[in-house]
Amino acid sequence: MDIVKVSLDSFPGIRIGQTENKAGGTGITVLLCEDPEGMRAGLHIGGGGPAARETGILNPVATAQRIHAAVLGGGSAFGLDAAGGVMRYLEKKGFGVEVRDIHVPLVTQVDIFDLPVGDPRVRPDQEMGYAACQMAEAGKRGNFRSGNYGAGCGATVGKYAGGDHAMKGGIGSCVLRQGRLMVGAIVAVNAFGDIYNWKTGQKIAGARTDDGRLYGMEDMVSFLRKNEASRIQDAPAAETALNTTIGIVFTNASLSKAELCKMAAMAHDGFARSISPIHTSGDGDSIIALSVTRGGSHHFEVIDADCDTESTGEIPAGIDTVGTLAAWAVSEAILDGVQNAETAYGYPAMSDLHKTRIFPE
């Protein structure tokens, strides 16, 4: 069966909204579950410095079996406050775990470090979280745009040589479909390392030399050694802790929490194909994995893009297939985010480097 790319709004059962503060250089991206019962979720953290909220409940041994929303944000630990606005929005809708006469929505959030990009005193807050939910309800896709939007507003890449040599990152998405199986990814690309086109191996964005060209692999390793020596000597290092690439992967296959943790781990292969170095001590690279199956049934309605009809039945896919497609979708989402980024806050975008012919045709 062929594997095809389909639109983000073709994936059933979710809504996506984004808000950003352009002056502050930060924002959030919210994925809401349309089912009040929520969706199963898992997590894998590959970096050394994550900023995260309500990730403990994604452990397979935790009592909670579902969450109601997943959030990608900026603002580092400060930005985790945005989840409170998402909770407030969902509580008003009657979503969440029932405790007597109230509902407690479960919202997991992971953040990038973007504080130095715009105004470091501006961070995602509860109002921004609430507003993103309102945007999500505006339509299936909400107001999702790739590049300098949502959690990608203040994203940058290629920081191992220092912030002055970095480039603009962004947020991107991809949904793959094989028959009735669907697997998607949304990634905020804020990498310490350089970005590669995973299909060609070509470096497309990252740390730049003083004359605007991209550093080579040997240069990158030399900077790593220099940064490590600075840490050992307790001297200020180049901006090695101002990073983290984060993502959400999602499928309509019915997976357990343990399988979703495996799916998230396999999805990190998409990071490794597209970013180098990755999973460093200065990164907080994290991926949330979701199984969106409307109430936990093994059956799920999918609109057939080819014949415009609905088909139902169990999605015949296991973790190996879903995890492999998740890694594929992650790599495509990284490419989408960086290709659609625009020059901002003094950081040049990939599109501008192409205009100056720094890259070979």
C-alpha positions as CSV (number, residue, x, y, z in Angstrom):
1,M,0.0,0.0,0.0
2,D,1.3,3.5,-0.9
3,I,2.2,5.9,1.9
4,V,0.9,9.4,1.1
5,K,1.1,12.8,2.8
6,V,-2.3,14.2,3.7
7,S,-3.4,17.5,5.3
8,L,-3.2,18.1,9.0
9,D,-6.9,18.8,9.2
10,S,-7.7,15.4,7.7
11,F,-6.7,13.6,10.9
12,P,-9.9,13.0,12.9
13,G,-10.5,13.5,16.6
14,I,-8.2,16.4,17.3
15,R,-8.1,20.2,17.0
16,I,-5.1,22.4,16.9
17,G,-4.7,26.0,17.9
18,Q,-1.7,28.4,18.2
19,T,-1.0,31.8,19.8
20,E,2.1,33.8,19.9
21,N,3.5,37.1,21.1
22,K,5.6,38.4,18.2
23,A,7.2,41.2,20.2
24,G,8.1,38.8,23.0
25,G,9.3,36.1,20.6
26,T,7.4,33.2,22.1
27,G,4.2,31.2,21.7
28,I,2.3,28.0,22.2
29,T,0.7,25.2,20.1
30,V,-2.2,23.3,21.6
31,L,-3.6,19.9,20.5
32,L,-7.1,19.2,21.9
33,C,-8.8,15.9,21.9
34,E,-12.4,16.1,20.7
35,D,-13.5,13.2,22.9
36,P,-14.3,14.2,26.5
37,E,-12.8,10.9,27.6
38,G,-9.4,11.9,26.3
39,M,-6.6,10.0,24.5
40,R,-3.9,7.6,25.6
41,A,-0.5,9.2,25.8
42,G,3.2,8.2,26.2
43,L,6.4,10.1,26.4
44,H,10.1,9.8,25.7
45,I,12.7,12.4,26.7
46,G,16.1,12.2,25.0
47,G,17.7,15.4,26.1
48,G,19.4,16.4,29.3
49,G,17.3,19.4,30.3
50,P,13.6,19.1,29.7
51,A,11.0,21.7,30.8
52,A,7.8,19.7,31.3
53,R,4.5,19.5,33.1
54,E,2.3,16.5,33.9
55,T,4.6,14.0,32.3
56,G,4.6,11.6,35.2
57,I,1.1,10.5,34.4
58,L,2.3,9.2,31.0
59,N,4.3,6.5,32.7
60,P,2.6,3.2,31.9
61,V,2.3,2.4,35.6
62,A,0.6,5.6,36.5
63,T,-3.1,5.4,37.3
64,A,-4.3,8.0,34.8
65,Q,-5.0,6.4,31.4
66,R,-5.8,9.4,29.3
67,I,-5.0,13.1,28.8
68,H,-7.3,15.7,27.3
69,A,-4.7,18.0,25.6
70,A,-1.0,18.2,24.8
71,V,0.9,21.5,24.6
72,L,4.1,22.6,22.9
73,G,5.3,25.9,24.3
74,G,8.0,28.5,24.6
75,G,9.2,30.3,27.7
76,S,11.1,27.3,29.3
77,A,9.8,26.5,32.8
78,F,8.0,29.8,33.0
79,G,5.9,29.0,29.9
80,L,4.4,25.9,31.6
81,D,1.8,28.2,33.1
82,A,0.0,28.1,29.8
83,A,-1.4,24.6,30.6
84,G,-3.5,26.3,33.3
85,G,-5.4,28.2,30.7
86,V,-5.9,25.1,28.7
87,M,-7.3,23.4,31.8
88,R,-9.6,26.3,32.4
89,Y,-10.9,26.1,28.9
90,L,-11.5,22.3,29.0
91,E,-13.1,22.5,32.5
92,K,-15.7,24.9,31.1
93,K,-16.5,22.4,28.3
94,G,-16.9,19.6,30.9
95,F,-13.8,17.7,29.9
96,G,-11.6,16.0,32.5
97,V,-11.6,13.5,35.3
98,E,-14.8,13.8,37.3
99,V,-14.2,14.5,41.0
100,R,-17.5,15.1,42.7
101,D,-19.1,18.0,40.9
102,I,-15.9,19.3,39.0
103,H,-13.9,18.1,36.1
104,V,-10.1,18.0,36.2
105,P,-8.6,18.1,32.7
106,L,-5.2,16.4,32.3
107,V,-2.9,18.5,30.2
108,T,0.7,17.6,29.4
109,Q,3.1,20.3,28.2
110,V,6.8,20.4,27.1
111,D,8.6,23.7,26.3
112,I,11.6,25.0,24.4
113,F,14.0,27.6,25.8
114,D,13.4,30.8,23.8
115,L,13.8,33.5,26.5
116,P,16.8,35.3,24.9
117,V,15.2,35.6,21.5
118,G,12.6,38.4,22.1
119,D,11.7,40.0,25.4
120,P,12.7,37.5,28.2
121,R,10.0,38.9,30.5
122,V,7.3,37.8,28.1
123,R,6.3,34.1,28.5
124,P,3.3,32.0,27.6
125,D,0.7,32.3,30.3
126,Q,-2.8,31.1,31.1
127,E,-4.4,33.7,28.9
128,M,-2.3,32.6,26.0
129,G,-3.2,28.9,26.7
130,Y,-6.9,29.8,26.8
131,A,-6.7,31.8,23.6
132,A,-5.0,28.9,21.7
133,C,-7.9,26.7,22.7
134,Q,-10.3,29.2,21.3
135,M,-8.3,29.2,18.0
136,A,-8.4,25.4,17.9
137,E,-12.2,25.4,18.1
138,A,-12.4,27.7,15.1
139,G,-11.9,24.7,12.8
140,K,-10.3,21.3,12.5
141,R,-6.9,22.7,11.9
142,G,-7.6,25.9,13.9
143,N,-5.1,28.5,12.9
144,F,-2.1,26.2,12.5
145,R,0.7,27.6,10.3
146,S,4.2,26.4,9.9
147,G,7.3,28.5,10.6
148,N,7.4,31.4,13.0
149,Y,4.0,30.6,14.7
150,G,2.9,29.0,18.0
151,A,5.7,27.2,19.8
152,G,8.0,28.0,16.8
153,C,7.8,31.7,17.2
154,G,11.1,32.0,19.1
155,A,12.7,28.8,17.9
156,T,16.3,29.0,16.7
157,V,18.8,26.3,15.5
158,G,22.6,25.8,15.3
159,K,23.7,27.3,18.7
160,Y,26.9,25.3,19.4
161,A,29.0,28.3,18.1
162,G,27.0,30.8,20.1
163,G,23.7,32.6,19.6
164,D,25.2,35.2,17.2
165,H,25.9,32.3,14.7
166,A,22.4,30.7,15.0
167,M,19.6,30.6,12.5
168,K,15.8,30.8,12.7
169,G,13.9,27.6,13.4
170,G,10.2,27.1,13.5
171,I,7.2,24.7,13.9
172,G,6.2,22.2,11.3
173,S,3.8,19.3,10.7
174,C,3.3,16.2,8.7
175,V,0.6,13.5,8.5
176,L,1.2,10.2,6.7
177,R,-1.5,7.8,5.6
178,Q,-1.3,4.2,4.5
179,G,-4.8,2.8,3.9
180,R,-6.8,3.7,7.0
181,L,-3.7,4.0,9.2
182,M,-2.7,7.6,9.9
183,V,0.4,8.9,11.8
184,G,1.2,12.5,12.2
185,A,3.7,14.8,13.9
186,I,4.0,18.4,15.0
187,V,7.6,19.6,15.9
188,A,9.0,22.8,17.3
189,V,12.5,22.9,16.0
190,N,14.8,24.7,18.5
191,A,17.9,22.6,18.1
192,F,21.4,23.0,19.5
193,G,22.6,21.3,16.4
194,D,22.4,21.8,12.6
195,I,19.4,20.8,10.5
196,Y,19.7,18.4,7.6
197,N,17.3,17.4,4.8
198,W,16.9,13.8,5.9
199,K,16.1,12.7,2.3
200,T,19.3,14.1,0.7
201,G,21.7,14.4,3.6
202,Q,22.2,18.1,2.8
203,K,22.7,20.6,5.7
204,I,20.0,23.2,5.3
205,A,20.3,25.4,8.4
206,G,22.5,25.7,11.5
207,A,25.5,27.5,12.9
208,R,27.0,30.0,10.5
209,T,30.6,31.4,10.1
210,D,31.2,35.1,10.2
211,D,30.8,35.3,6.5
212,G,27.4,33.5,6.6
213,R,28.4,30.0,5.5
214,L,27.5,26.9,7.4
215,Y,30.1,25.2,9.6
216,G,31.3,21.7,8.8
217,M,31.1,18.6,10.9
218,E,34.7,19.0,12.2
219,D,34.1,22.6,13.1
220,M,31.0,21.5,15.1
221,V,33.0,18.9,17.1
222,S,35.7,21.5,17.8
223,F,33.0,23.8,19.2
224,L,31.6,20.9,21.4
225,R,35.1,20.4,22.9
226,K,35.5,24.1,23.5
227,N,32.1,24.3,25.2
228,E,32.8,21.3,27.4
229,A,36.2,22.7,28.4
230,S,34.4,26.0,29.4
231,R,31.9,24.1,31.6
232,I,34.7,22.1,33.3
233,Q,36.5,25.4,34.1
234,D,33.2,27.0,35.3
235,A,33.6,29.6,32.6
236,P,30.6,30.9,30.6
237,A,30.1,28.6,27.6
238,A,28.6,29.5,24.3
239,E,24.8,29.3,24.5
240,T,24.7,25.5,25.0
241,A,21.7,25.3,27.3
242,L,19.3,27.4,25.3
243,N,17.8,24.7,23.2
244,T,15.3,21.8,23.0
245,T,13.4,20.3,20.1
246,I,9.9,19.1,21.1
247,G,7.2,17.3,19.3
248,I,3.8,15.5,19.4
249,V,3.2,12.4,17.4
250,F,-0.2,10.9,17.0
251,T,-2.0,8.0,15.4
252,N,-5.4,6.5,15.0
253,A,-4.1,3.1,15.8
254,S,-5.2,1.8,19.3
255,L,-2.0,1.6,21.4
256,S,-1.4,1.1,25.1
257,K,0.5,3.6,27.2
258,A,3.5,1.3,27.1
259,E,3.3,1.1,23.3
260,L,3.0,4.9,23.1
261,C,6.2,5.3,25.1
262,K,7.9,3.0,22.6
263,M,6.3,5.0,19.7
264,A,7.7,8.2,21.2
265,A,11.1,6.7,21.6
266,M,11.1,5.4,17.9
267,A,10.0,8.9,16.8
268,H,13.2,10.3,18.2
269,D,14.9,8.6,15.2
270,G,13.3,11.3,13.2
271,F,15.3,13.8,15.3
272,A,18.5,11.9,14.8
273,R,18.0,11.8,11.0
274,S,17.5,15.5,10.8
275,I,19.5,17.2,13.6
276,S,23.2,16.9,14.6
277,P,24.2,16.9,17.3
278,I,21.0,15.8,19.0
279,H,20.1,14.7,22.6
280,T,22.9,16.6,24.2
281,S,23.2,17.7,27.8
282,G,22.1,21.2,26.6
283,D,18.9,19.9,25.0
284,G,15.6,18.8,26.5
285,D,14.4,16.9,23.4
286,S,11.0,15.5,24.2
287,I,8.2,13.8,22.2
288,I,4.7,13.1,23.4
289,A,2.9,10.3,21.6
290,L,-0.9,10.1,21.4
291,S,-3.4,7.4,20.4
292,V,-6.6,9.1,19.3
293,T,-9.3,6.5,19.1
294,R,-12.5,8.1,20.4
295,G,-13.2,6.5,23.7
296,G,-10.6,3.8,23.5
297,S,-12.3,1.7,21.0
298,H,-10.2,-0.4,18.6
299,H,-12.5,0.9,15.9
300,F,-12.2,4.3,14.3
301,E,-14.0,6.2,11.5
302,V,-11.6,7.5,8.9
303,I,-12.6,9.5,5.9
304,D,-11.1,7.9,2.8
305,A,-9.3,10.7,0.9
306,D,-9.4,8.7,-2.4
307,C,-13.1,7.8,-2.5
308,D,-14.5,10.4,0.0
309,T,-16.4,7.7,2.0
310,E,-16.2,6.5,5.6
311,S,-14.8,3.1,6.5
312,T,-14.8,1.5,9.9
313,G,-13.0,-1.3,11.6
314,E,-9.9,-2.1,13.5
315,I,-6.7,-0.4,12.3
316,P,-4.3,-3.3,11.5
317,A,-1.1,-1.8,12.7
318,G,1.4,-2.6,15.5
319,I,4.0,-0.6,17.2
320,D,6.8,-1.3,14.8
321,T,4.8,0.1,11.9
322,V,3.5,3.0,13.8
323,G,6.8,3.9,15.3
324,T,8.6,3.8,12.0
325,L,6.0,6.1,10.4
326,A,6.2,8.4,13.4
327,A,10.0,8.8,12.9
328,W,9.3,9.5,9.2
329,A,6.6,12.1,10.1
330,V,8.9,13.8,12.6
331,S,11.7,14.2,10.0
332,E,9.2,15.7,7.5
333,A,7.8,18.0,10.2
334,I,11.3,19.3,11.0
335,L,11.9,20.0,7.3
336,D,8.5,21.8,7.1
337,G,9.2,24.0,10.1
338,V,12.7,25.1,8.9
339,Q,11.7,25.6,5.3
340,N,8.8,27.8,6.3
341,A,10.7,29.8,8.9
342,E,11.2,33.5,8.3
343,T,14.1,35.8,9.3
344,A,13.2,37.4,12.6
345,Y,14.9,38.7,15.8
346,G,18.2,39.0,14.0
347,Y,18.3,35.3,13.0
348,P,18.4,34.5,9.3
349,A,16.1,31.9,7.8
350,M,17.0,29.1,5.5
351,S,15.1,30.8,2.7
352,D,17.3,33.8,2.9
353,L,20.5,31.8,2.7
354,H,19.2,30.2,-0.5
355,K,18.6,33.6,-1.9
356,T,22.2,34.5,-1.4
357,R,23.3,31.3,-3.0
358,I,25.2,30.1,0.0
359,F,23.8,26.6,-0.7
360,P,24.6,24.8,-3.9
361,E,21.8,24.6,-6.4
